[in-house]
Amino acid sequence: MRRSKSPIYFDSAATTRVAPEACVAMLAHLDGTEGFANPSSGQHEAGRRAADVVDRARSDVATELRCAADEIIFTSGATESINLALRGVALANARHGRHIVTTQIEHKATLACCDALTDDGFGITRVPPGQDGRVDPAAIADAVRADTLLVSVMHTNNETGVVQPLREIAAVAEDCGVLLHVDAAQAAGKLPIDLSDTSIDLLSLSAHKFHGPKGIGCLFVRDRARLPLRPLAFGGGQEFGLRPGTLPTHQIVGLASALTLVAEHRERDLQHVSLLRAAFIETLSARVPLRVHGAPDAASPYILNFSIPGIGSDALINQCAAEIAIASGSACSSGTVEPSHVLRAMGVEGDLLHGAVRVSFDRYHTLDDIEVAVDAITQAVKRIRELDT
């Protein structure tokens, strides 16, 4: 049965609802219950209590990622973290080289930052994926040059859900003596990340991708004393001088609370979401022809990208709008409609490219929701085909 008359939200890769537990934790630091003081105001007890709260949250995040607490830098989200990682490394270490290796299927935060770095004299190599959406570690190795500073690769693709072979890519970066940055926005909390067991040097994430609040994220920087970064902004010297500005205690608490919660239930949620994704594919493919994009054996269960031959994505999304909310790809394009650069890099063209839609699941979806979604899409396809005849 439907839970409400509102369309069921299936765009969790764009953002997730905030977990009730995280809301409660945040509110305590907004209404004064637990303190609302500036954590940098160490001259009084209220400020010191707020600083202790931030320290505990930093430790909670570090515990989940298996790293040291002082290696976590709070930011406004993954976009800022990515820019701080790439631009911060490049400008602070330009004397050692002016070349960065990334891939053609990265989030636009990475691609646009790399484009901007070309204005500062940096060379960028964008490695293509295979048709399954995976990047060959050997291709990364081939792209590394003597003047390469950094490799930047996404953990889980935000459009297809394809998970990259990071352990092998990390080994390549380590063997070549270059730094490795990972955009883990779609993986943090949902999939295991153990920074004590990999040579990843920098890692970015956003709280709103795992049921935390918007406007907060963090950057992991391994061994900050060894790895100098140039800050993007300048001010009061907060976050070890790398990210100045008054720390938003309530948002930091929300990030840590949501990350701890999703990590505690990770295995259960993975089983649940895997069941939902499989049910969606099986039920829908029995009713309409379906083309799933991305390696089926290397995909996060939280994201599904598919096309229905002959059906445009705009028409499908609009025809389904009263029942379900789905998207055609990344939510970071300021409302512009353009073919997916990810799918195009994978060799998808024609009506399959222009018909691709993304359905993304989360821990709060149910099998009843899947039934509603499949019915909505099936009926939408029928209406579109009738209009075309």
Phi, psi and omega in degrees: 000150178292142179280332181200177178276351180285151175302141177284132186276115177239041180235043185291342175290336177282313173192157179245156172294149180285133179298139180306322180296322179290323178299315180298315180297320180293317184301325180297339180255011174249324184263002176097354181303314181251358179112137182235010187292164176288122181293349176270355181271076185282000181283344181227165186297322181299319178292321179292324176295319178296320178297322178296322178297315178298318179298318179295319178296319179298319178294322178296318178296316180297323178298317180294321182272354180061058177216179178280146183299322182282005173265001180258123178246119179284137181225186178277354181153185184294325181299312177295320179299318178297315179295320178295321179294306186288306182289323180297316178292313185299311185285331180279340187232023184300332181294342180267352180156155183230047181221137179232138176251129174220197181234167180283351187247020179286164171298153183295341175299320178286312184296318180291323177296318178296319177301317180295326180292338176296331177292339178263013174090016180266142174267141182236129172249125181252108184280131179283155175272173168281177180296342178272000178090359179264145178263132180284122177305328178295327177291326174296314179300319180294332183278340181289134179242177179297332183258016179285130178265320197210144168246133179235119184224137178287141176289301182233125184292136184285345180258319184254341184080003181293131179265130183277154179284074189292326180299317179290322178293321177297322178295322177298312181299318180295317179296326182275352179073031179242161180281154177234124173251140180234128172272106184252025184303321183268001183245328187305132181082315185284322180240149183296134174229118181239097183286350176279348186241022179209161182263024174299133182264327181219143182213134184246146175207162178233137182293327188286356175274347180228044173071030170252182182281156171289158174088011179214140177200196177203164174237125171274130177233109181290128174052071185302329180295330180273334188244090180289139175234144173268128180294156177277336181221166184227145183180240188276359176083014178294166180052053176060027178081002184263339182212083184289157180128151180300128182289130178278088187308315184296322180289321177298318176297320178297319177299308183297320180296314181294319181294318178297318181296311183292328178292322179297327184252017188302310184295318177296316181294321178299317178296317181296310183291325176299320177297317180298314181298315180297319179295321179298310182296313183297315184289316182290320182293340176283346183250327180221154175294134187231134175239107180273134182260129178109154183298119182294333182267005180221039183241143171291137179290350183281345186228137176224126178242127184210163173232150171247111186311131178086358182245119179286148183295319180298316180297317181294314180299316182292320181290335180266355194301330181287339184253318184220152175253111177231172186225170179257007178154222183295145178263017187245038183243021176055035177082357180286148179251118179209153180300147181296124176291335179291308181295322179298320178295334179276359179091011178278127181221180175065214185291337176291323177291311184282351178255002185290134175231157179242128171247125182233136190256165172211180188295343183267353178286156180232168175295330175297322177297320179298318179298317178298316182296315180296317178298317181297316181292317180301313180293324178296316178299318179299315181294318181297317180293324177294321179292331182279346183272000000 
